[in-house]
Amino acid sequence: MRDLTLVLFICKFGFAVSDNVTSLALLDRGFRKEHLALFALIDFPLQILYAVIAGKLSSGAGPLNPVRAALHHQLISLT
């Protein structure tokens, strides 16, 4: 359990840096702050919905399979 906690912490630390730089890169490329605020407004209810779906997916056999799949997808999309 300690190893899993360490891996998840390290992954979240790296993804936090990437997420914060994304908004700055969008602003550099001409995206307006109003549009970023609109995306944040739309993203909040989606995060709640995704949390409910993730809870249902992780309640059966192999509860960490959705987490593993999401981490693989995030790592691939960063490259």
C-alpha positions in Angstrom: 0.0 0.0 0.0 2.9 2.3 0.7 4.3 1.8 -2.7 1.0 2.5 -4.4 0.6 5.7 -2.4 4.1 6.8 -3.4 3.5 6.1 -7.1 0.1 7.9 -7.1 1.7 10.9 -5.3 4.5 11.2 -7.8 2.2 10.9 -10.8 -0.2 13.5 -9.4 2.7 15.9 -8.8 3.9 15.6 -12.4 0.4 16.0 -13.8 -0.3 19.1 -11.7 2.7 20.8 -13.3 1.4 19.9 -16.8 -2.2 21.0 -16.0 -1.0 24.4 -14.8 1.3 25.0 -17.7 -1.5 24.1 -20.2 -3.6 27.2 -19.4 -0.5 29.4 -19.7 0.3 27.9 -23.1 -3.3 28.5 -24.3 -3.1 32.1 -23.2 0.2 32.5 -25.2 -1.5 31.1 -28.3 -4.3 33.7 -28.2 -6.9 32.0 -26.1 -8.9 34.5 -24.1 -9.3 34.4 -20.4 -13.1 34.4 -20.7 -12.9 31.2 -22.7 -10.8 29.5 -20.0 -13.3 30.6 -17.4 -16.1 29.1 -19.5 -14.2 25.8 -19.7 -13.7 25.7 -16.0 -17.4 26.3 -15.5 -18.3 23.4 -17.8 -15.5 21.2 -16.4 -16.8 21.3 -12.7 -20.0 19.3 -13.3 -18.2 16.9 -15.5 -15.7 16.2 -12.7 -18.6 15.3 -10.4 -20.1 13.0 -13.1 -16.7 11.4 -13.7 -16.3 10.8 -9.9 -19.6 9.0 -9.8 -18.8 6.8 -12.8 -15.3 6.0 -11.4 -17.0 5.0 -8.1 -19.3 2.6 -9.9 -16.4 1.1 -12.0 -14.2 0.6 -9.0 -16.7 -1.2 -6.8 -16.4 -4.6 -8.5 -13.6 -7.0 -9.1 -10.2 -5.3 -9.7 -11.0 -1.9 -8.1 -7.7 -0.3 -9.2 -8.1 -1.2 -12.9 -9.8 2.2 -13.8 -7.0 4.1 -12.0 -4.4 2.2 -13.9 -6.1 2.7 -17.2 -6.5 6.5 -16.5 -2.8 6.9 -15.5 -1.7 5.1 -18.7 -3.9 7.3 -20.8 -2.6 10.5 -19.1 1.0 9.4 -19.6 0.5 8.6 -23.2 -1.3 11.9 -23.9 1.5 13.9 -22.3 4.0 12.8 -24.9 
